[in-house]
Amino acid sequence: MANGDPHIPAAPDPTAAISVRGLVNRFGTQTVHDGLDLDVRRGEILGVVGGSGTGKSVLMRAILGLRRPEGGRIEVLGVDALADDPAARLHVERNSGVLFQDGALFSSLSVGENVQVPLKEHHPELPESWRYELALLKVKLAGLPADATDKLPSQLSGGMRKRAGLARALALDPPLLFLDEPTAGLDPIGAAAFDRLLRTLRDALGLTVFLITHDLDTLYAICDRVAVLAERKVVVVAPLDEVEQFDHPWVQEYFHGPRARAARRARPGHEGGIAMEAG
């Protein structure tokens, strides 16, 4: 279905930041992806959605090289991400920042020490004082106060841990940012603030964002396009207005329920939404 859909080109886009073609992922006898195609355009926030078990996180891990797929091709910033080449692996690592669910911070390290982990791994030549200052900069960039740098993750709220994880993801100034359910567990106000932060960072830093989420408010507030996983493929990838009209049972149920209608009304630019209220 994906290969025949006009929203999903058969050939890779040479200008895309990430191109996935014919991806196959299996766990034993269970096939999660079978011939999955996807392009992530440079500078966009791509929302990735799908029902439970459709392999959203598996797709992200395959792109990052955290699992080896059974088939297919993945290019990240023009480099074969599946090549048996240490230089290719390093290329993906240095150009990708990742925020896992709940931040995935090292509990025994302070926030500043957590942010310094990628710097120590990839730039061991940097003086300790420089690493500290860079970590402090990223902590502030993620919207945390400077004194959060010396706190342990257990001393932070859920929203602050998310921002600390984001600060670590930005440590190497990567052009690619991968986020797995970044607003899960946050209250509506905290989730909306995190969405605004992501949009601001994308605009200011020119990031390309791969965003896995179930949060309809996030999809309508900040995503340029949405990719829907179903039937072991990406069945559609397009702006939300087009995805809403796509003839697929899961898409229709997900994007036309009461929660979706509320999120649609609150989207920026919609009458009664954020932009209208601000104006």
KOLDO-497712 format. One record per residue (C-alpha): residue number from 1; x, y negated, z negated. Coordinates in Angstrom, 1 decimal, padded with zeros to 4 digits. Example, Ala and Ser with C-alpha at 12.3 -4.5 7.8 and 13.67 -1.06 7.14 Angstrom:
2
<n:1&u:012.3&v:004.5&w:-007.8>
<n:2&u:013.7&v:001.1&w:-007.1>
END
This chain:
279
<n:1&u:000.0&v:000.0&w:000.0>
<n:2&u:002.8&v:-002.4&w:-000.9>
<n:3&u:004.7&v:-002.0&w:002.4>
<n:4&u:001.5&v:-002.8&w:004.4>
<n:5&u:000.5&v:-005.8&w:002.3>
<n:6&u:001.3&v:-009.2&w:003.9>
<n:7&u:002.4&v:-010.6&w:000.5>
<n:8&u:005.3&v:-008.1&w:000.3>
<n:9&u:007.8&v:-008.3&w:003.2>
<n:10&u:009.3&v:-005.0&w:004.5>
<n:11&u:012.8&v:-006.5&w:005.0>
<n:12&u:014.8&v:-008.1&w:002.1>
<n:13&u:014.8&v:-011.8&w:001.9>
<n:14&u:018.5&v:-012.9&w:002.4>
<n:15&u:017.8&v:-016.1&w:000.4>
<n:16&u:016.3&v:-014.2&w:-002.6>
<n:17&u:018.1&v:-014.1&w:-005.9>
<n:18&u:017.0&v:-010.5&w:-006.4>
<n:19&u:015.9&v:-008.0&w:-003.7>
<n:20&u:014.6&v:-004.5&w:-004.6>
<n:21&u:013.8&v:-002.0&w:-001.8>
<n:22&u:012.4&v:001.5&w:-002.0>
<n:23&u:013.0&v:001.8&w:-005.8>
<n:24&u:012.4&v:005.2&w:-007.3>
<n:25&u:012.4&v:005.8&w:-011.1>
<n:26&u:011.6&v:009.1&w:-012.7>
<n:27&u:011.6&v:010.5&w:-016.2>
<n:28&u:011.5&v:014.3&w:-015.8>
<n:29&u:008.5&v:015.1&w:-013.8>
<n:30&u:006.9&v:011.7&w:-014.3>
<n:31&u:007.4&v:009.2&w:-011.4>
<n:32&u:007.2&v:005.7&w:-012.6>
<n:33&u:008.1&v:003.9&w:-009.4>
<n:34&u:008.0&v:005.3&w:-005.9>
<n:35&u:009.2&v:003.1&w:-003.1>
<n:36&u:008.8&v:-000.2&w:-005.0>
<n:37&u:009.7&v:-003.4&w:-003.1>
<n:38&u:010.2&v:-006.8&w:-004.7>
<n:39&u:011.9&v:-010.1&w:-003.9>
<n:40&u:012.5&v:-012.7&w:-006.6>
<n:41&u:013.1&v:-016.1&w:-005.1>
<n:42&u:015.8&v:-018.5&w:-006.3>
<n:43&u:014.5&v:-021.1&w:-008.8>
<n:44&u:011.1&v:-019.5&w:-009.4>
<n:45&u:009.4&v:-018.2&w:-012.5>
<n:46&u:008.1&v:-014.8&w:-011.5>
<n:47&u:005.5&v:-013.3&w:-013.8>
<n:48&u:005.5&v:-009.4&w:-013.8>
<n:49&u:002.3&v:-007.8&w:-015.0>
<n:50&u:000.7&v:-004.4&w:-014.9>
<n:51&u:-001.1&v:-001.8&w:-017.1>
<n:52&u:000.6&v:000.3&w:-019.7>
<n:53&u:003.0&v:002.8&w:-018.2>
<n:54&u:003.5&v:001.0&w:-014.9>
<n:55&u:007.2&v:000.5&w:-015.6>
<n:56&u:007.6&v:-003.2&w:-016.0>
<n:57&u:010.5&v:-002.9&w:-018.5>
<n:58&u:011.9&v:000.0&w:-016.5>
<n:59&u:012.1&v:-002.2&w:-013.4>
<n:60&u:013.9&v:-004.9&w:-015.4>
<n:61&u:016.4&v:-002.4&w:-016.8>
<n:62&u:017.1&v:-001.0&w:-013.4>
<n:63&u:017.8&v:-004.5&w:-012.0>
<n:64&u:020.1&v:-005.2&w:-014.9>
<n:65&u:021.9&v:-001.8&w:-014.4>
<n:66&u:020.8&v:-000.5&w:-017.8>
<n:67&u:019.4&v:002.6&w:-016.1>
<n:68&u:020.3&v:004.3&w:-012.9>
<n:69&u:017.3&v:004.7&w:-010.6>
<n:70&u:016.7&v:007.9&w:-008.6>
<n:71&u:016.6&v:006.0&w:-005.3>
<n:72&u:016.4&v:002.7&w:-003.6>
<n:73&u:018.5&v:-000.5&w:-003.3>
<n:74&u:018.9&v:-003.5&w:-005.6>
<n:75&u:020.8&v:-006.7&w:-004.7>
<n:76&u:021.5&v:-009.3&w:-007.3>
<n:77&u:022.8&v:-012.7&w:-006.0>
<n:78&u:024.0&v:-010.9&w:-002.8>
<n:79&u:025.8&v:-008.1&w:-004.6>
<n:80&u:024.8&v:-004.4&w:-004.5>
<n:81&u:023.8&v:-003.9&w:-008.1>
<n:82&u:023.9&v:-000.1&w:-007.8>
<n:83&u:027.5&v:000.1&w:-006.4>
<n:84&u:030.0&v:002.1&w:-008.3>
<n:85&u:032.2&v:-000.9&w:-008.6>
<n:86&u:033.2&v:-002.5&w:-011.9>
<n:87&u:033.3&v:-005.9&w:-010.2>
<n:88&u:029.7&v:-005.6&w:-009.1>
<n:89&u:028.7&v:-004.5&w:-012.6>
<n:90&u:030.5&v:-007.5&w:-014.1>
<n:91&u:028.9&v:-009.8&w:-011.5>
<n:92&u:025.4&v:-008.8&w:-012.7>
<n:93&u:026.3&v:-009.1&w:-016.4>
<n:94&u:027.9&v:-012.5&w:-016.2>
<n:95&u:025.1&v:-014.0&w:-014.1>
<n:96&u:022.2&v:-012.6&w:-016.2>
<n:97&u:020.8&v:-013.6&w:-019.5>
<n:98&u:018.3&v:-011.3&w:-021.2>
<n:99&u:015.7&v:-011.9&w:-024.0>
<n:100&u:014.4&v:-008.6&w:-025.2>
<n:101&u:011.2&v:-008.3&w:-027.3>
<n:102&u:011.6&v:-009.9&w:-030.8>
<n:103&u:015.0&v:-011.3&w:-029.8>
<n:104&u:016.9&v:-008.0&w:-030.5>
<n:105&u:019.4&v:-009.9&w:-032.6>
<n:106&u:022.2&v:-008.3&w:-034.6>
<n:107&u:020.8&v:-008.4&w:-038.1>
<n:108&u:024.2&v:-008.7&w:-039.9>
<n:109&u:025.3&v:-011.7&w:-037.8>
<n:110&u:024.3&v:-015.3&w:-038.1>
<n:111&u:022.4&v:-016.9&w:-035.2>
<n:112&u:025.6&v:-018.7&w:-034.2>
<n:113&u:027.6&v:-015.4&w:-034.3>
<n:114&u:024.8&v:-013.7&w:-032.2>
<n:115&u:025.1&v:-016.4&w:-029.6>
<n:116&u:028.9&v:-016.0&w:-029.5>
<n:117&u:028.8&v:-012.3&w:-028.7>
<n:118&u:028.6&v:-012.8&w:-024.9>
<n:119&u:031.3&v:-015.5&w:-025.1>
<n:120&u:033.6&v:-013.2&w:-027.0>
<n:121&u:033.0&v:-010.4&w:-024.5>
<n:122&u:033.4&v:-012.3&w:-021.3>
<n:123&u:035.7&v:-015.2&w:-022.4>
<n:124&u:037.9&v:-013.9&w:-025.2>
<n:125&u:040.5&v:-016.6&w:-024.3>
<n:126&u:038.3&v:-019.3&w:-025.7>
<n:127&u:039.4&v:-020.8&w:-029.1>
<n:128&u:037.0&v:-020.0&w:-032.0>
<n:129&u:036.2&v:-023.7&w:-032.4>
<n:130&u:035.1&v:-023.9&w:-028.7>
<n:131&u:032.9&v:-020.8&w:-029.1>
<n:132&u:031.2&v:-022.3&w:-032.2>
<n:133&u:030.5&v:-025.6&w:-030.4>
<n:134&u:029.1&v:-023.8&w:-027.3>
<n:135&u:026.9&v:-021.6&w:-029.6>
<n:136&u:025.7&v:-024.8&w:-031.3>
<n:137&u:024.9&v:-026.3&w:-028.0>
<n:138&u:022.8&v:-023.3&w:-026.9>
<n:139&u:021.0&v:-023.2&w:-030.2>
<n:140&u:019.9&v:-026.8&w:-029.7>
<n:141&u:019.1&v:-026.1&w:-026.1>
<n:142&u:016.7&v:-023.4&w:-027.2>
<n:143&u:014.9&v:-025.8&w:-029.4>
<n:144&u:016.3&v:-024.8&w:-032.8>
<n:145&u:017.7&v:-027.2&w:-035.4>
<n:146&u:021.5&v:-027.2&w:-035.8>
<n:147&u:021.3&v:-025.6&w:-039.3>
<n:148&u:019.7&v:-022.5&w:-037.8>
<n:149&u:023.2&v:-021.6&w:-036.5>
<n:150&u:024.4&v:-020.4&w:-039.9>
<n:151&u:021.2&v:-018.5&w:-040.8>
<n:152&u:020.6&v:-014.7&w:-040.5>
<n:153&u:017.8&v:-013.5&w:-038.3>
<n:154&u:015.9&v:-012.3&w:-041.4>
<n:155&u:015.8&v:-015.9&w:-042.5>
<n:156&u:013.9&v:-017.1&w:-039.4>
<n:157&u:010.3&v:-017.0&w:-038.4>
<n:158&u:009.2&v:-014.8&w:-035.4>
<n:159&u:009.2&v:-017.8&w:-033.1>
<n:160&u:012.6&v:-019.0&w:-034.2>
<n:161&u:014.0&v:-015.5&w:-033.6>
<n:162&u:012.7&v:-015.6&w:-030.1>
<n:163&u:014.5&v:-019.0&w:-029.6>
<n:164&u:017.7&v:-017.6&w:-031.1>
<n:165&u:017.5&v:-014.7&w:-028.6>
<n:166&u:017.0&v:-017.2&w:-025.8>
<n:167&u:020.0&v:-019.2&w:-027.0>
<n:168&u:022.1&v:-016.0&w:-026.7>
<n:169&u:020.7&v:-015.3&w:-023.3>
<n:170&u:021.8&v:-018.7&w:-022.2>
<n:171&u:025.3&v:-018.4&w:-023.7>
<n:172&u:027.1&v:-017.8&w:-020.4>
<n:173&u:025.1&v:-020.4&w:-018.4>
<n:174&u:023.6&v:-017.6&w:-016.2>
<n:175&u:021.5&v:-018.5&w:-013.1>
<n:176&u:019.2&v:-015.5&w:-013.8>
<n:177&u:017.0&v:-015.2&w:-016.9>
<n:178&u:015.1&v:-012.0&w:-017.8>
<n:179&u:012.4&v:-012.1&w:-020.4>
<n:180&u:010.5&v:-009.2&w:-021.8>
<n:181&u:007.2&v:-010.3&w:-023.5>
<n:182&u:008.8&v:-013.5&w:-024.9>
<n:183&u:005.5&v:-014.8&w:-026.5>
<n:184&u:004.3&v:-011.5&w:-027.9>
<n:185&u:003.5&v:-011.9&w:-031.6>
<n:186&u:003.5&v:-015.7&w:-031.5>
<n:187&u:000.5&v:-017.8&w:-032.5>
<n:188&u:-001.1&v:-019.8&w:-029.6>
<n:189&u:000.7&v:-023.0&w:-030.6>
<n:190&u:004.1&v:-021.3&w:-030.8>
<n:191&u:003.5&v:-019.5&w:-027.5>
<n:192&u:002.5&v:-022.7&w:-025.7>
<n:193&u:005.6&v:-024.4&w:-027.0>
<n:194&u:007.8&v:-021.5&w:-025.9>
<n:195&u:006.2&v:-021.7&w:-022.4>
<n:196&u:006.9&v:-025.4&w:-022.2>
<n:197&u:010.5&v:-024.8&w:-023.2>
<n:198&u:011.0&v:-022.2&w:-020.5>
<n:199&u:009.6&v:-024.5&w:-017.8>
<n:200&u:011.8&v:-027.3&w:-019.0>
<n:201&u:014.9&v:-025.1&w:-019.0>
<n:202&u:014.1&v:-023.7&w:-015.5>
<n:203&u:013.7&v:-027.2&w:-014.1>
<n:204&u:016.8&v:-028.6&w:-015.9>
<n:205&u:019.2&v:-025.7&w:-015.3>
<n:206&u:017.8&v:-024.4&w:-012.0>
<n:207&u:017.2&v:-021.0&w:-013.4>
<n:208&u:015.5&v:-018.0&w:-011.7>
<n:209&u:013.2&v:-016.3&w:-014.2>
<n:210&u:012.0&v:-012.7&w:-014.2>
<n:211&u:009.2&v:-012.8&w:-016.9>
<n:212&u:007.4&v:-009.7&w:-018.1>
<n:213&u:004.3&v:-010.7&w:-019.9>
<n:214&u:000.7&v:-009.8&w:-020.9>
<n:215&u:000.0&v:-013.4&w:-021.8>
<n:216&u:-002.5&v:-014.9&w:-019.4>
<n:217&u:-001.9&v:-018.4&w:-020.8>
<n:218&u:001.8&v:-018.0&w:-019.9>
<n:219&u:000.9&v:-016.8&w:-016.4>
<n:220&u:-001.3&v:-019.7&w:-015.7>
<n:221&u:000.9&v:-022.3&w:-017.4>
<n:222&u:004.3&v:-021.7&w:-015.9>
<n:223&u:004.5&v:-018.9&w:-013.3>
<n:224&u:005.1&v:-019.8&w:-009.7>
<n:225&u:004.2&v:-016.3&w:-008.5>
<n:226&u:002.9&v:-013.1&w:-010.1>
<n:227&u:003.9&v:-009.6&w:-009.2>
<n:228&u:001.4&v:-006.8&w:-010.1>
<n:229&u:002.6&v:-003.3&w:-010.7>
<n:230&u:000.2&v:-000.5&w:-010.1>
<n:231&u:000.2&v:002.9&w:-008.3>
<n:232&u:004.0&v:003.1&w:-008.8>
<n:233&u:004.6&v:000.0&w:-006.6>
<n:234&u:004.2&v:-003.7&w:-006.5>
<n:235&u:000.8&v:-003.9&w:-005.0>
<n:236&u:000.8&v:-007.7&w:-004.6>
<n:237&u:003.2&v:-010.6&w:-005.3>
<n:238&u:001.8&v:-014.1&w:-004.6>
<n:239&u:000.8&v:-017.4&w:-006.3>
<n:240&u:-002.0&v:-016.8&w:-008.9>
<n:241&u:-004.8&v:-018.2&w:-006.7>
<n:242&u:-004.0&v:-015.5&w:-004.1>
<n:243&u:-003.5&v:-012.7&w:-006.7>
<n:244&u:-006.9&v:-013.4&w:-008.2>
<n:245&u:-008.5&v:-012.6&w:-004.8>
<n:246&u:-006.6&v:-009.4&w:-004.3>
<n:247&u:-008.9&v:-006.4&w:-003.8>
<n:248&u:-007.6&v:-004.0&w:-006.5>
<n:249&u:-009.6&v:-002.7&w:-009.5>
<n:250&u:-006.9&v:-003.6&w:-012.1>
<n:251&u:-006.3&v:-007.0&w:-010.6>
<n:252&u:-010.0&v:-007.8&w:-010.6>
<n:253&u:-010.5&v:-006.7&w:-014.2>
<n:254&u:-007.5&v:-008.4&w:-015.5>
<n:255&u:-007.8&v:-011.8&w:-013.7>
<n:256&u:-011.6&v:-012.2&w:-013.9>
<n:257&u:-012.4&v:-011.4&w:-017.5>
<n:258&u:-013.3&v:-014.0&w:-020.2>
<n:259&u:-009.7&v:-014.5&w:-021.3>
<n:260&u:-008.5&v:-015.1&w:-017.8>
<n:261&u:-011.3&v:-017.7&w:-017.2>
<n:262&u:-010.2&v:-019.5&w:-020.4>
<n:263&u:-006.5&v:-019.4&w:-019.4>
<n:264&u:-007.5&v:-020.7&w:-015.9>
<n:265&u:-009.3&v:-023.7&w:-017.3>
<n:266&u:-006.4&v:-024.6&w:-019.5>
<n:267&u:-003.8&v:-024.4&w:-016.7>
<n:268&u:-001.8&v:-027.6&w:-016.0>
<n:269&u:-003.7&v:-029.7&w:-013.4>
<n:270&u:-007.0&v:-028.1&w:-014.0>
<n:271&u:-009.8&v:-030.4&w:-015.1>
<n:272&u:-009.7&v:-030.3&w:-018.9>
<n:273&u:-006.2&v:-028.8&w:-018.9>
<n:274&u:-002.9&v:-030.0&w:-020.2>
<n:275&u:-002.0&v:-032.3&w:-017.4>
<n:276&u:-005.5&v:-033.9&w:-017.3>
<n:277&u:-005.4&v:-034.4&w:-021.1>
<n:278&u:-002.0&v:-036.0&w:-020.9>
<n:279&u:-003.2&v:-038.4&w:-018.2>
END
